[in-house]
Amino acid sequence: MPRQPIYHICADHVWRAFEEGGEFTAEPPPRGEGFLHFSTAEQLAESGAIHFAGREDLVLLTVDSGQLGPGLKWEPSRGGALFPHLYGPLPHDAVIRAELLSLGADGNPAIPPLLDEVEG
């Protein structure tokens, strides 16, 4: 049955550390919010523009939401839209694809073609 992919933008050095066997978790309060922020395909360009404008060191992770278990919560954010948040570590196997992002002419991350669904 198809599942919805979700997306996370992170710094390249964070992705490389995760690839080398590190753990990918959110920073706990008081410095962090205690969860990893994700976006749907529809939310991604706006999230990139708001949080990552001008950054050239970014990687876009495509993640299989079906592999995240009960730690994945859909919570209201901007304007009441539901955003996926992961409370707990990101499993290595849940990452389908990682792509370096370039900046568009507007200074925002240029979002590549995205997956419509994840088979599994």
C-alpha positions in Angstrom: 0.0 0.0 0.0 1.4 3.4 -0.9 2.5 5.8 1.9 3.2 9.5 1.9 6.8 10.6 1.8 7.7 13.5 4.0 10.7 15.8 3.7 13.4 17.2 6.0 16.0 19.9 5.2 19.2 19.7 7.2 22.8 20.9 7.0 25.1 18.8 4.9 27.4 18.1 7.9 24.4 16.8 9.9 23.5 14.4 7.1 27.1 13.2 6.7 27.4 12.4 10.5 24.1 10.5 10.3 25.4 8.5 7.3 28.5 7.6 9.2 26.4 5.9 11.9 25.4 8.9 14.1 22.0 9.4 15.5 19.6 11.9 14.0 17.4 13.4 16.8 16.0 16.8 17.6 17.7 18.9 20.3 15.6 18.7 23.5 14.2 21.8 25.3 15.2 24.4 26.4 17.4 24.9 23.3 15.3 22.8 20.9 11.7 21.8 20.6 12.2 18.1 21.1 11.1 17.0 17.7 12.4 16.9 14.1 10.4 19.1 11.7 9.2 17.6 8.5 7.1 19.0 5.7 4.8 17.5 3.1 5.5 18.1 -0.6 3.0 20.9 -0.5 4.6 22.6 2.5 8.3 22.1 1.5 9.0 25.2 -0.6 7.5 27.6 2.0 9.4 25.9 4.8 12.6 26.1 2.8 12.0 29.8 2.2 11.1 30.6 5.8 13.8 28.7 7.5 16.7 28.2 5.0 16.9 31.2 2.7 20.4 32.0 1.6 21.9 28.7 3.0 24.1 26.7 0.5 25.0 23.8 2.8 21.7 22.0 2.7 20.5 18.4 2.1 16.9 17.4 1.4 15.9 14.1 2.9 13.0 12.2 1.5 11.6 10.0 4.3 9.1 7.1 4.3 6.6 8.3 6.9 5.3 4.7 7.3 8.6 3.7 8.9 8.5 6.3 11.7 6.0 4.6 14.0 4.2 6.2 16.9 6.8 9.0 17.3 5.4 10.7 14.2 2.8 13.2 15.1 0.8 15.5 12.8 0.5 18.9 14.6 -0.9 22.3 13.8 1.6 25.0 12.9 1.5 27.9 10.4 -2.1 28.9 10.0 -3.3 25.7 11.5 -1.8 23.4 8.8 -0.8 20.0 10.1 3.0 19.4 9.9 4.7 16.1 10.5 6.9 16.1 13.6 9.1 13.2 14.7 9.6 12.7 18.5 12.5 10.4 18.7 15.4 9.3 16.4 15.1 9.1 12.7 15.7 5.5 11.6 18.4 5.1 8.9 16.1 2.8 6.9 13.4 5.4 6.7 15.5 7.7 4.5 14.7 7.0 0.9 16.8 9.6 -0.7 19.2 12.5 0.2 19.9 15.3 -2.3 22.1 18.4 -2.0 20.1 21.5 -2.5 21.1 24.5 -4.6 19.8 28.0 -4.2 17.3 29.3 -6.7 17.5 32.8 -8.2 15.3 34.1 -5.4 17.8 32.9 -2.7 15.6 30.1 -1.5 16.4 26.4 -1.7 15.5 25.0 -5.1 13.3 22.1 -4.5 13.9 19.1 -6.9 11.1 16.9 -8.3 9.5 15.0 -5.3 8.1 11.6 -4.9 4.3 11.2 -4.9 4.2 8.1 -2.8 6.4 5.4 -1.2 5.7 1.8 -2.1 6.0 -0.8 0.6 
